[in-house]
């Protein structure tokens, strides 16, 4: 490790293909199992599965508004999923994406209220990204430092910080920043990001906005960092075997707190999706569970940036689709299917790996 170059050599095509297969195939298996169980649940309500699935697709990918809502929800889930996945790659379970997301959105809103009027988005966007990353990074970094210095378990500290940070932010808004009887700050009138409907009229009414491109760029950057850089290699080495990594010269404690800070920063940038791209203000409880759902996205996406993006689209489709099928089956059925997908993916991973290994040996 001490003689490693600053950038790791590119992995062979066969290795990259194997990595992508292990990231994607378990999710596909999980979806197939969820579809079968979904059929049984739909039949138990006396409905035709084909009709329900048709309504789900028509209400999401079948029309521009529904697709825009899917993309909007998937944008936030991509950030929180990548944040959790980054931690899991280092052997850390970051349960705090909810408060990190809120902290990033809050600090971005404060910066937006402080900036002078008339600045274009292309100038203010890097400032907002930096502010959101600092907000989420500080909240994520605190458990990392506690883990590195005192051995405090990150699950406990991130859960506790969720309550502390969210309560603190709610107090600041309610006591000092809210507008009249609302539970949100004043509108951000400088650098608010445009919605996709400004460029594609068919998306009119949906909340999809240009932060989706920031999410895509973040996923690409996360993949490059994890699989093409020395720091990413050290992070993965610590996640696989911290004792061996330390023996090889890696500062395990340093990797832990830096990873938690990076994880929090990624989640924090996700706050821009609501604060700058949708409502243009910070609102109490705007995260609405997206941080916790990011855990499911990371697990289903197998902690791989490509898998996380696909999983975020799947969960966003289910979330929006639940509204579309609510007229014929309870929306809670979709929540059950989300849980089924998570369990099915977790259970299918060993079998998928075994089948992939057998197929590769047969192909040699």
C-alpha positions as CSV (number, residue, x, y, z in Angstrom):
1,X,0.0,0.0,0.0
2,X,2.8,2.4,0.8
3,X,4.2,2.1,-2.7
4,X,0.9,2.5,-4.5
5,X,0.6,5.2,-7.1
6,X,-1.9,8.1,-6.8
7,X,-4.2,6.4,-9.3
8,X,-4.9,2.7,-9.6
9,X,-4.6,1.1,-13.0
10,X,-7.9,0.4,-14.8
11,X,-9.4,-2.9,-14.1
12,X,-9.5,-5.5,-16.9
13,X,-12.8,-5.5,-18.9
14,X,-13.6,-9.0,-17.5
15,X,-13.2,-7.7,-13.9
16,X,-15.4,-4.7,-14.6
17,X,-18.0,-6.9,-16.2
18,X,-18.0,-9.3,-13.3
19,X,-18.4,-6.3,-10.9
20,X,-21.3,-4.9,-12.8
21,X,-23.0,-8.3,-13.1
22,X,-22.7,-8.8,-9.3
23,X,-24.2,-5.4,-8.8
24,X,-27.1,-5.7,-11.2
25,X,-28.2,-9.4,-11.3
26,X,-29.3,-9.7,-7.6
27,X,-31.5,-6.7,-8.1
28,X,-33.1,-8.3,-11.2
29,X,-33.7,-11.5,-9.3
30,X,-35.2,-9.5,-6.4
31,X,-37.6,-7.7,-8.8
32,X,-38.7,-11.0,-10.3
33,X,-39.4,-12.5,-6.9
34,X,-41.3,-9.3,-5.9
35,X,-43.3,-9.4,-9.1
36,X,-44.4,-13.0,-8.2
37,X,-45.3,-12.1,-4.7
38,X,-47.0,-8.9,-6.0
39,X,-49.2,-11.1,-8.2
40,X,-50.3,-13.1,-5.2
41,X,-51.1,-10.0,-3.2
42,X,-53.0,-8.4,-6.0
43,X,-55.1,-11.6,-6.5
44,X,-55.8,-11.6,-2.8
45,X,-57.5,-8.2,-3.2
46,X,-59.6,-9.6,-6.1
47,X,-57.8,-7.6,-8.8
48,X,-56.1,-8.6,-12.0
49,X,-52.3,-8.3,-11.7
50,X,-52.0,-7.2,-15.4
51,X,-54.4,-4.3,-14.8
52,X,-52.6,-3.2,-11.7
53,X,-49.2,-3.3,-13.3
54,X,-50.5,-1.5,-16.3
55,X,-51.8,1.3,-14.1
56,X,-48.4,1.4,-12.3
57,X,-46.5,1.8,-15.6
58,X,-48.9,4.2,-17.1
59,X,-48.8,6.4,-13.9
60,X,-45.0,6.4,-13.9
61,X,-43.1,5.7,-17.1
62,X,-46.2,5.9,-19.3
63,X,-46.6,9.7,-19.1
64,X,-44.3,12.7,-18.9
65,X,-45.6,13.9,-15.6
66,X,-45.3,10.5,-13.9
67,X,-41.8,10.1,-15.4
68,X,-40.8,13.5,-14.1
69,X,-41.9,12.6,-10.6
70,X,-40.0,9.3,-10.8
71,X,-36.8,11.2,-11.9
72,X,-37.3,13.7,-9.1
73,X,-37.6,11.1,-6.4
74,X,-34.8,9.0,-7.9
75,X,-32.5,12.0,-7.8
76,X,-32.7,12.3,-4.0
77,X,-32.5,8.5,-3.6
78,X,-29.4,8.4,-5.8
79,X,-27.6,10.8,-3.4
80,X,-28.7,9.0,-0.2
81,X,-28.0,5.6,-1.7
82,X,-24.5,6.6,-2.8
83,X,-23.9,8.0,0.7
84,X,-24.9,4.8,2.4
85,X,-23.0,2.7,-0.2
86,X,-19.8,4.7,0.3
87,X,-19.9,3.9,4.0
88,X,-20.7,0.2,3.5
89,X,-17.7,-0.1,1.2
90,X,-15.6,0.9,4.1
91,X,-17.4,-1.4,6.5
92,X,-19.4,1.5,8.0
93,X,-23.2,1.5,8.4
94,X,-24.3,5.1,7.9
95,X,-27.8,5.4,9.3
96,X,-27.6,9.2,9.3
97,X,-28.3,10.1,5.7
98,X,-31.7,11.6,6.8
99,X,-30.1,14.3,9.0
100,X,-27.1,14.7,6.6
101,X,-29.6,15.4,3.7
102,X,-31.4,17.9,5.8
103,X,-28.3,19.6,7.0
104,X,-27.0,20.0,3.4
105,X,-30.3,21.5,2.3
106,X,-30.5,23.8,5.3
107,X,-27.0,25.3,4.8
108,X,-27.6,25.7,1.1
109,X,-30.8,27.6,1.9
110,X,-29.0,29.9,4.3
111,X,-26.3,30.6,1.7
112,X,-29.1,31.2,-0.9
113,X,-30.8,33.7,1.4
114,X,-27.4,35.5,2.0
115,X,-26.3,35.8,-1.7
116,X,-27.0,39.0,-3.6
117,X,-29.8,39.1,-6.1
118,X,-29.2,38.7,-9.8
119,X,-26.5,36.0,-9.8
120,X,-26.9,33.4,-12.5
121,X,-27.3,29.7,-11.6
122,X,-24.1,28.7,-13.3
123,X,-22.2,30.9,-10.9
124,X,-24.1,30.0,-7.7
125,X,-24.5,26.3,-8.3
126,X,-20.8,25.4,-7.3
127,X,-21.4,27.6,-4.1
128,X,-24.6,25.7,-3.3
129,X,-23.0,22.3,-3.9
130,X,-20.1,23.3,-1.6
131,X,-22.4,24.6,1.1
132,X,-24.6,21.4,1.0
133,X,-21.5,19.2,1.0
134,X,-20.1,21.0,4.1
135,X,-23.5,20.8,5.9
136,X,-23.8,17.0,5.3
137,X,-20.1,16.4,5.7
138,X,-19.9,17.9,9.1
139,X,-22.9,15.9,10.3
140,X,-21.4,12.7,8.8
141,X,-17.9,13.5,9.9
142,X,-18.8,13.7,13.6
143,X,-19.7,10.0,13.9
144,X,-16.6,9.2,11.9
145,X,-14.3,11.0,14.3
146,X,-16.0,9.3,17.3
147,X,-15.5,6.0,15.6
148,X,-11.8,6.6,14.8
149,X,-10.9,8.2,18.1
150,X,-13.0,6.4,20.7
151,X,-14.4,3.4,18.9
152,X,-18.0,4.6,19.2
153,X,-20.2,2.5,16.9
154,X,-21.4,4.6,13.9
155,X,-24.9,3.0,13.9
156,X,-25.6,4.4,17.4
157,X,-24.0,7.8,16.8
158,X,-25.7,8.4,13.4
159,X,-29.1,7.4,14.8
160,X,-28.7,9.8,17.7
161,X,-27.5,12.6,15.5
162,X,-30.6,12.2,13.3
163,X,-32.8,13.2,16.2
164,X,-30.4,16.0,17.4
165,X,-29.7,17.6,14.0
166,X,-33.3,17.4,12.8
167,X,-34.6,18.9,16.0
168,X,-32.0,21.6,15.9
169,X,-32.8,22.6,12.4
170,X,-36.5,22.6,13.1
171,X,-35.9,24.9,16.1
172,X,-33.8,27.3,14.0
173,X,-36.5,27.5,11.3
174,X,-39.4,27.8,13.8
175,X,-37.7,30.3,16.1
176,X,-35.8,32.5,13.7
177,X,-36.2,31.7,10.0
178,X,-39.8,30.8,9.2
179,X,-42.2,33.0,7.2
180,X,-45.4,34.0,9.1
181,X,-47.2,30.8,10.2
182,X,-45.3,28.4,7.9
183,X,-42.6,25.9,8.8
184,X,-40.2,26.9,6.1
185,X,-37.7,29.7,5.4
186,X,-38.2,32.6,3.0
187,X,-37.9,31.9,-0.7
188,X,-34.5,31.7,-2.3
189,X,-34.5,34.3,-5.0
190,X,-30.9,33.9,-6.2
191,X,-29.6,30.9,-8.1
192,X,-32.7,28.7,-7.8
193,X,-32.3,25.9,-10.3
194,X,-34.7,25.4,-13.2
195,X,-37.0,22.4,-13.6
196,X,-36.7,20.1,-16.6
197,X,-40.1,21.4,-17.8
198,X,-38.3,24.7,-18.7
199,X,-36.6,22.7,-21.4
200,X,-39.0,19.9,-22.1
201,X,-42.6,21.1,-21.9
202,X,-44.0,17.7,-21.5
203,X,-42.6,17.5,-17.9
204,X,-44.9,20.5,-17.0
205,X,-46.1,20.2,-13.4
206,X,-43.5,17.6,-12.3
207,X,-40.8,18.4,-9.8
208,X,-37.9,17.0,-11.9
209,X,-35.1,19.6,-12.1
210,X,-31.5,19.9,-13.3
211,X,-30.1,18.5,-10.0
212,X,-30.6,15.1,-11.7
213,X,-27.5,15.9,-13.7
214,X,-25.6,16.6,-10.5
215,X,-26.7,13.2,-9.2
216,X,-25.5,11.5,-12.4
217,X,-22.1,13.3,-12.2
218,X,-21.8,12.3,-8.5
219,X,-22.5,8.6,-9.3
220,X,-19.8,8.8,-12.0
221,X,-17.3,10.5,-9.7
222,X,-18.1,7.9,-6.9
223,X,-17.4,5.1,-9.3
224,X,-14.1,6.7,-10.4
225,X,-13.0,7.3,-6.8
226,X,-13.8,3.8,-5.6
227,X,-12.3,1.8,-8.5
228,X,-9.7,4.0,-10.0
229,X,-7.9,5.9,-7.2
230,X,-5.6,4.9,-4.4
231,X,-7.8,6.4,-1.7
232,X,-10.8,4.4,-3.1
233,X,-8.7,1.2,-3.0
234,X,-7.7,1.9,0.6
235,X,-11.4,2.5,1.5
236,X,-12.4,-0.8,0.0
237,X,-9.5,-2.6,1.6
238,X,-10.5,-1.3,5.0
239,X,-14.1,-2.5,4.4
240,X,-13.0,-6.0,3.4
241,X,-10.3,-6.5,6.1
242,X,-9.3,-3.5,8.3
243,X,-6.5,-5.5,10.1
244,X,-4.9,-6.5,6.9
245,X,-5.3,-3.0,5.5
246,X,-3.6,-1.5,8.6
247,X,-0.8,-4.0,8.3
248,X,-0.3,-2.8,4.7
249,X,0.2,0.7,5.9
250,X,-3.3,2.2,5.7
251,X,-4.5,4.6,8.4
252,X,-7.7,2.8,9.2
253,X,-9.0,5.5,11.6
254,X,-8.3,8.2,9.0
255,X,-10.2,6.2,6.3
256,X,-13.1,5.8,8.7
257,X,-13.7,9.4,9.5
258,X,-12.9,10.6,6.0
259,X,-15.4,8.1,4.6
260,X,-18.1,9.2,6.9
261,X,-17.5,12.8,6.1
262,X,-17.6,12.0,2.4
263,X,-20.7,9.9,2.8
264,X,-22.4,12.8,4.7
265,X,-21.3,15.3,2.0
266,X,-22.9,13.2,-0.8
267,X,-26.1,13.0,1.2
268,X,-26.0,16.7,1.9
269,X,-25.8,17.6,-1.8
270,X,-29.0,15.6,-2.3
271,X,-30.8,18.4,-0.3
272,X,-30.4,20.7,-3.3
273,X,-33.0,18.6,-5.1
274,X,-35.8,19.9,-2.9
275,X,-34.4,23.2,-1.6
276,X,-33.1,24.7,-4.9
277,X,-34.7,22.5,-7.6
278,X,-38.3,22.2,-6.3
279,X,-39.6,24.4,-3.5
280,X,-36.8,27.0,-3.4
281,X,-36.8,27.1,0.4
282,X,-35.9,24.9,3.3
283,X,-38.9,23.2,4.9
284,X,-39.2,21.2,8.1
285,X,-39.1,17.4,7.5
286,X,-38.6,17.8,3.7
287,X,-36.5,14.6,3.6
288,X,-39.6,12.6,4.5
289,X,-37.7,9.3,4.9
290,X,-35.4,9.6,1.8
291,X,-32.4,9.1,4.0
292,X,-33.6,5.9,5.4
293,X,-34.8,4.6,2.0
294,X,-31.3,5.3,0.8
295,X,-30.2,2.3,2.9
296,X,-32.5,0.1,0.9
297,X,-31.3,1.6,-2.3
298,X,-27.6,0.9,-1.4
299,X,-28.4,-2.7,-0.4
300,X,-30.4,-3.5,-3.5
301,X,-27.8,-1.7,-5.7
302,X,-25.0,-3.9,-4.1
303,X,-23.1,-0.7,-3.1
304,X,-22.1,-0.1,-6.7
305,X,-22.8,3.3,-8.2
306,X,-24.4,1.7,-11.3
307,X,-26.5,-0.5,-9.1
308,X,-27.5,2.4,-6.8
309,X,-28.7,4.5,-9.8
310,X,-30.8,1.6,-11.1
311,X,-32.2,0.8,-7.6
312,X,-33.1,4.5,-7.0
313,X,-35.2,4.4,-10.2
314,X,-36.8,1.1,-9.1
315,X,-37.8,2.5,-5.7
316,X,-38.9,5.9,-7.1
317,X,-41.1,4.0,-9.6
318,X,-42.7,2.0,-6.8
319,X,-43.2,5.1,-4.7
320,X,-44.9,7.1,-7.5
321,X,-46.6,3.9,-8.8
322,X,-48.2,3.4,-5.4
323,X,-50.2,6.6,-5.9
324,X,-51.2,5.5,-9.4
325,X,-52.6,2.1,-8.2
326,X,-54.2,3.4,-5.0
327,X,-57.6,3.4,-6.6
328,X,-57.6,-0.4,-7.0
329,X,-55.2,-1.8,-4.4
330,X,-54.0,-0.2,-1.1
331,X,-50.8,1.9,-1.5
332,X,-49.3,-0.1,1.4
333,X,-49.0,-3.0,-1.0
334,X,-46.2,-1.2,-2.8
335,X,-44.5,-0.7,0.6
336,X,-44.7,-4.4,1.1
337,X,-43.2,-5.0,-2.3
338,X,-40.3,-2.7,-1.5
339,X,-39.5,-4.7,1.6
340,X,-39.8,-7.9,-0.5
341,X,-37.3,-6.6,-3.0
342,X,-34.8,-5.9,-0.2
343,X,-35.2,-9.3,1.4
344,X,-35.1,-11.1,-2.0
345,X,-31.9,-9.3,-3.1
346,X,-30.1,-10.0,0.2
347,X,-31.1,-13.7,0.0
348,X,-30.3,-14.1,-3.7
349,X,-26.8,-12.6,-3.6
350,X,-24.9,-15.9,-2.6
351,X,-26.8,-17.9,-5.1
352,X,-26.2,-15.4,-7.9
353,X,-22.5,-15.3,-7.1
354,X,-22.4,-19.1,-7.2
355,X,-24.1,-19.3,-10.6
356,X,-21.9,-16.5,-12.0
357,X,-18.7,-18.3,-10.7
358,X,-19.9,-21.6,-12.3
359,X,-20.6,-19.9,-15.7
360,X,-17.2,-18.2,-15.7
361,X,-15.4,-21.5,-15.0
362,X,-17.4,-23.2,-17.7
363,X,-16.5,-20.4,-20.2
364,X,-12.7,-20.8,-19.5
